[in-house]
Amino acid sequence: MRRLSSPTICASALAGEVFRAIYSRGTLLPVSANDNRMQPRGLRRAAAARYLGISPTHFDRQVLAGAVPKPLGLFGVNIWDRAALDLLFDGAPQPVNDNEWDSVLGHDEETETSSRLH
């Protein structure tokens, strides 16, 4: 058995093993530019929530509210399209305040923003 002399080498080897163990379970980890592994286009519920950076419960609420696109039913499984999820960050329309009392009371967005800044 060969003994590693440097603690840095041991830590580096351990980090590599941990990375491989986590990646092999199918979690989404950062991928280097020269990595030729394909990321899936379709994501299951938990992976789609993780991709957006929110909890699965909050993800479900957003799907019901219509803020997140509905899944595709492929092969008997609900799958979210990664490209559709990317559109949320690439200029998705912001929610509209349709509360008529805000306009009656003069609480429009510009007034609220300027009052928070001062």
C-alpha positions in Angstrom: 0.0 0.0 0.0 1.4 3.3 -1.1 1.3 6.1 1.4 0.6 9.7 0.3 3.0 12.1 1.9 1.1 15.4 1.7 -2.2 16.1 3.4 -3.0 18.3 0.4 -2.8 15.4 -2.0 -5.0 13.3 0.3 -7.6 16.1 0.5 -7.5 16.6 -3.2 -8.0 12.9 -3.9 -10.9 12.8 -1.4 -12.5 15.8 -3.0 -12.3 14.1 -6.4 -14.0 11.0 -5.0 -16.7 13.0 -3.3 -17.4 14.9 -6.6 -17.6 11.6 -8.6 -19.9 10.1 -6.0 -22.3 13.1 -6.0 -22.2 13.4 -9.8 -22.9 9.7 -10.3 -26.2 10.1 -8.3 -27.5 12.5 -11.0 -27.4 15.7 -9.2 -26.8 18.9 -11.1 -23.3 20.1 -10.5 -21.3 22.8 -12.4 -19.7 21.3 -15.5 -16.4 22.5 -16.8 -16.3 23.9 -20.4 -14.3 21.0 -21.7 -16.6 18.4 -20.3 -18.3 16.3 -23.0 -21.1 14.8 -20.8 -24.6 15.9 -21.8 -26.9 17.5 -19.4 -30.5 16.3 -19.7 -33.0 18.5 -21.5 -35.9 17.1 -19.5 -35.9 17.4 -15.8 -38.0 15.6 -13.2 -39.8 17.7 -10.5 -37.0 17.8 -7.9 -34.3 18.4 -10.5 -36.3 21.2 -12.1 -36.8 22.9 -8.7 -33.1 22.5 -7.9 -32.3 23.9 -11.4 -34.3 27.1 -10.5 -32.8 27.2 -7.0 -36.1 26.7 -5.2 -37.6 24.0 -3.0 -39.8 21.4 -4.6 -42.8 22.6 -2.5 -42.3 26.2 -3.7 -41.8 24.9 -7.2 -45.2 23.1 -7.0 -46.9 26.3 -5.9 -45.4 28.2 -8.7 -46.5 25.6 -11.3 -50.1 25.8 -9.9 -49.9 29.6 -10.0 -48.8 29.5 -13.6 -45.4 31.2 -13.0 -43.5 28.1 -14.0 -44.5 26.2 -17.2 -46.5 23.0 -16.9 -44.6 19.7 -17.4 -44.7 17.6 -20.5 -46.2 14.2 -20.0 -43.5 12.0 -21.7 -43.4 8.2 -21.3 -45.8 8.4 -18.4 -43.6 10.8 -16.4 -43.9 14.6 -15.9 -40.8 16.2 -17.4 -40.0 19.9 -17.4 -38.2 21.3 -20.4 -34.9 22.9 -19.4 -35.2 25.5 -22.2 -38.7 26.5 -21.0 -37.2 27.0 -17.5 -34.4 29.0 -18.9 -36.9 31.4 -20.4 -37.9 32.4 -16.8 -34.5 34.0 -16.4 -34.2 35.2 -20.0 -36.8 38.0 -19.9 -39.9 36.4 -18.5 -42.7 39.0 -18.0 -42.9 40.3 -14.4 -46.1 39.7 -12.5 -48.7 42.5 -13.0 -50.3 44.1 -10.0 -54.0 44.0 -10.8 -55.2 45.3 -7.4 -57.5 48.2 -8.2 -57.1 49.6 -4.7 -53.4 50.3 -5.3 -54.4 52.8 -8.1 -57.2 54.3 -6.0 -54.9 54.9 -3.1 -52.0 56.0 -5.2 -49.8 53.1 -4.4 -48.3 52.5 -7.8 -44.9 50.8 -8.3 -43.0 54.1 -8.8 -44.3 55.5 -5.6 -43.5 52.4 -3.7 -40.0 52.1 -5.1 -39.1 55.8 -4.4 -40.5 55.6 -0.9 -38.3 52.5 -0.2 -35.2 54.3 -1.5 -35.6 57.4 0.7 
